[in-house]
């Protein structure tokens, strides 16, 4: 089920959005939905990464090189 929300943007934000929609051939809703999906994905990724980094550091893993040494 879809829900409608209303957002407000500064004038230059709306202009940038309209430019992006014209260039991409998408609707405003499509661009905003895609942007929100990307934002939420990156947010979840950062949260997961922070949890995993704490566990890794507790085991002495600080760099990519440390990971590769453990895998070799």
Backbone bond lengths (Angstrom), bond angles and torsions (degrees), N, CA, C in turn:
res aa  C-N    CA-C-N  psi(-1)  N-CA   C-N-CA  omega(-1)  CA-C   N-CA-C  phi
1 X - - - 1.431 - - 1.526 108.83 -
2 X 1.283 116.51 132.75 1.463 120.97 179.55 1.518 110.41 -90.32
3 X 1.296 115.66 146.63 1.462 123.16 174.68 1.518 107.56 -123.24
4 X 1.293 116.42 144.21 1.458 121.56 178.63 1.518 108.76 -98.84
5 X 1.336 115.56 135.98 1.457 120.92 173.06 1.525 107.85 -125.86
6 X 1.287 115.69 158.90 1.461 121.49 177.44 1.516 107.75 -117.39
7 X 1.324 115.70 135.35 1.466 120.00 176.56 1.522 108.36 -124.82
8 X 1.296 115.33 157.64 1.461 119.38 173.73 1.523 107.66 -118.03
9 X 1.308 115.17 143.05 1.452 121.87 -179.73 1.521 109.08 -128.98
10 X 1.311 116.67 149.40 1.462 117.17 170.88 1.537 108.41 -65.49
11 X 1.300 115.78 159.05 1.469 121.13 -175.78 1.525 111.66 -52.90
12 X 1.334 117.13 -45.98 1.471 118.96 -178.32 1.529 111.49 -68.37
13 X 1.331 117.66 -29.55 1.462 120.67 176.06 1.519 111.17 -65.45
14 X 1.330 116.34 -42.25 1.467 120.59 177.92 1.522 110.65 -65.61
15 X 1.321 116.30 -39.65 1.467 119.88 178.29 1.526 110.58 -63.19
16 X 1.318 116.24 -42.84 1.467 120.16 178.25 1.523 110.94 -64.48
17 X 1.322 116.39 -40.81 1.460 120.69 177.73 1.525 110.60 -62.23
18 X 1.322 117.08 -45.80 1.462 120.66 179.85 1.530 111.32 -63.43
19 X 1.319 116.93 -37.70 1.462 120.51 177.44 1.531 110.04 -64.17
20 X 1.330 116.28 -44.20 1.469 120.75 -179.95 1.529 110.83 -63.60
21 X 1.333 116.81 -41.10 1.465 118.97 -179.79 1.517 110.99 -65.01
22 X 1.317 116.96 -38.62 1.469 120.51 178.74 1.524 110.69 -66.25
23 X 1.323 116.59 -43.61 1.464 120.87 -179.27 1.525 112.15 -67.19
24 X 1.330 116.71 -37.78 1.456 121.68 -176.11 1.530 113.01 -89.08
25 X 1.321 116.76 -15.87 1.455 120.02 -176.73 1.518 112.43 69.93
26 X 1.325 116.20 32.37 1.459 122.15 -178.98 1.513 109.64 -118.54
27 X 1.311 115.93 163.79 1.462 120.00 174.67 1.531 109.51 -81.19
28 X 1.312 115.76 164.53 1.470 119.62 175.41 1.528 109.82 -58.03
29 X 1.330 115.25 -43.94 1.467 119.17 -179.34 1.520 111.34 -59.88
30 X 1.335 116.83 -41.47 1.466 120.07 179.05 1.521 111.69 -61.83
31 X 1.330 116.40 -44.72 1.472 120.37 -179.51 1.519 110.10 -64.85
32 X 1.321 117.30 -43.32 1.469 120.51 -179.11 1.524 110.53 -68.02
33 X 1.340 117.94 -41.33 1.469 120.06 177.27 1.527 110.87 -60.79
34 X 1.337 116.28 -45.89 1.465 119.67 179.89 1.523 111.02 -63.66
35 X 1.313 116.67 -41.12 1.465 120.81 178.44 1.521 111.40 -63.15
36 X 1.318 116.51 -41.79 1.461 120.85 178.67 1.520 110.89 -65.75
37 X 1.323 117.73 -43.09 1.478 120.87 176.57 1.522 110.39 -58.32
38 X 1.344 116.40 -46.29 1.465 120.41 179.11 1.526 111.24 -61.43
39 X 1.333 116.60 -44.76 1.459 120.89 -179.86 1.529 110.93 -60.89
40 X 1.330 116.29 -47.69 1.465 119.95 -177.97 1.521 111.65 -66.11
41 X 1.354 117.22 -36.85 1.458 120.65 175.70 1.523 110.04 -61.62
42 X 1.337 117.54 -48.71 1.471 120.73 -178.87 1.526 111.10 -64.77
43 X 1.310 117.30 -35.37 1.466 120.86 177.38 1.525 110.41 -62.73
44 X 1.340 116.59 -47.24 1.468 120.14 178.09 1.527 110.50 -63.34
45 X 1.330 117.13 -40.14 1.458 121.12 178.69 1.528 110.80 -60.79
46 X 1.330 116.87 -47.05 1.476 120.12 -179.98 1.526 111.24 -62.06
47 X 1.338 116.91 -39.55 1.467 120.10 178.81 1.530 110.60 -64.97
48 X 1.312 116.76 -45.50 1.459 121.03 178.89 1.524 110.52 -63.47
49 X 1.326 116.21 -43.86 1.467 120.52 -179.86 1.527 110.54 -60.73
50 X 1.325 116.87 -42.16 1.471 120.07 179.71 1.525 110.68 -62.21
51 X 1.339 117.35 -42.30 1.470 119.87 178.30 1.524 110.87 -65.11
52 X 1.315 116.33 -42.79 1.464 120.22 -178.14 1.525 111.14 -69.30
53 X 1.329 117.26 -36.31 1.463 120.05 178.83 1.519 110.67 -62.69
54 X 1.316 116.85 -40.74 1.469 119.81 179.22 1.524 110.27 -61.93
55 X 1.322 117.09 -42.98 1.472 120.55 178.87 1.520 111.31 -66.70
56 X 1.335 115.88 -41.39 1.463 119.99 -179.75 1.527 110.76 -64.35
57 X 1.319 116.27 -45.87 1.462 119.67 -179.01 1.513 111.69 -63.69
58 X 1.314 117.59 -31.83 1.461 120.95 177.08 1.528 110.51 -64.75
59 X 1.341 116.21 -21.45 1.465 121.37 178.84 1.532 111.25 -102.55
60 X 1.335 117.30 9.32 1.455 121.12 177.66 1.521 113.92 82.04
61 X 1.305 117.51 19.49 1.467 121.41 178.97 1.520 107.48 -103.11
62 X 1.354 115.07 115.86 1.461 120.18 -176.61 1.525 113.10 -121.36
63 X 1.311 117.95 -24.72 1.465 121.02 -174.93 1.526 110.46 -129.65
64 X 1.332 115.78 168.58 1.460 120.18 174.06 1.529 110.50 -60.05
65 X 1.309 115.26 -36.95 1.479 119.43 179.02 1.530 110.57 -61.01
66 X 1.328 117.04 -39.37 1.473 120.91 177.17 1.529 110.10 -61.31
67 X 1.318 117.42 -39.66 1.470 121.33 179.18 1.523 109.04 -64.46
68 X 1.330 117.10 -47.88 1.459 120.44 -177.56 1.528 111.84 -63.65
69 X 1.321 116.94 -35.23 1.461 120.40 176.95 1.528 110.30 -63.35
70 X 1.332 116.53 -38.56 1.471 119.83 179.37 1.529 112.03 -69.60
71 X 1.318 116.58 -30.75 1.456 120.69 -178.65 1.516 113.22 -81.48
72 X 1.299 117.25 -22.33 1.481 121.40 -176.21 1.501 112.79 -75.76
